[in-house]
Each structure stands twice: as structure tokens, then as C-alpha cells.
Amino acid sequence: MEQVKIKLVKSLIGRKKDHIATAHSLGLKKIGNEKIQPKNKQTEGKIAKINYLVEVEKA
């Protein structure tokens, strides 16, 4: 299964609560945190919701 590396590049301070919750569900809590997640519809939906906060690359 394909995987993607997700990195939080902008702060969560002052963001909408659901955007913060989405970042936390991906395992991202601080700027610079990186997590590897499986590439599936759920993960792609989460990334699309907070795409202005993260960088995504193939793992």
C-alpha cells in the first residue's frame, strides 16, 4: 500500500477547532512534526481539509 509523509508547516494557533482536531487525528501537534500515513480516501480527505497547514510528499 502506498504511503505519504505529512509535515505540519504552519501553527495551529487561532485555527478552527475542527482543523486542529483534523491535524491531531493525523498525529500532528507541533510545527515540524512529520507522520507517515497510508494513502487512502480518509487520509486524502483530512489532507484536503488542512492543505494550507501541511506539506505532503510520497514516503
Residue pairs with C-beta under 8 A, 6 or more apart in sequence:
1 38
1 39
1 40
2 38
2 39
2 58
3 36
3 37
3 38
3 39
3 58
3 59
4 36
4 37
4 38
4 39
4 43
4 47
4 56
4 57
4 58
4 59
5 34
5 35
5 36
5 56
5 57
5 58
5 59
6 26
6 28
6 34
6 35
6 36
6 37
6 47
6 54
6 55
6 56
7 28
7 32
7 33
7 34
7 54
7 55
7 56
7 57
8 23
8 28
8 29
8 30
8 31
8 32
8 33
8 34
8 53
8 54
9 31
9 32
9 53
9 54
9 55
10 31
10 52
10 53
11 31
12 19
12 20
12 23
12 29
12 53
15 53
18 49
19 49
19 50
19 53
22 46
22 49
22 50
23 29
23 50
23 53
23 54
25 46
26 35
26 37
26 43
26 46
26 47
26 54
27 33
27 35
27 37
28 35
28 54
36 59
37 43
47 54
47 56
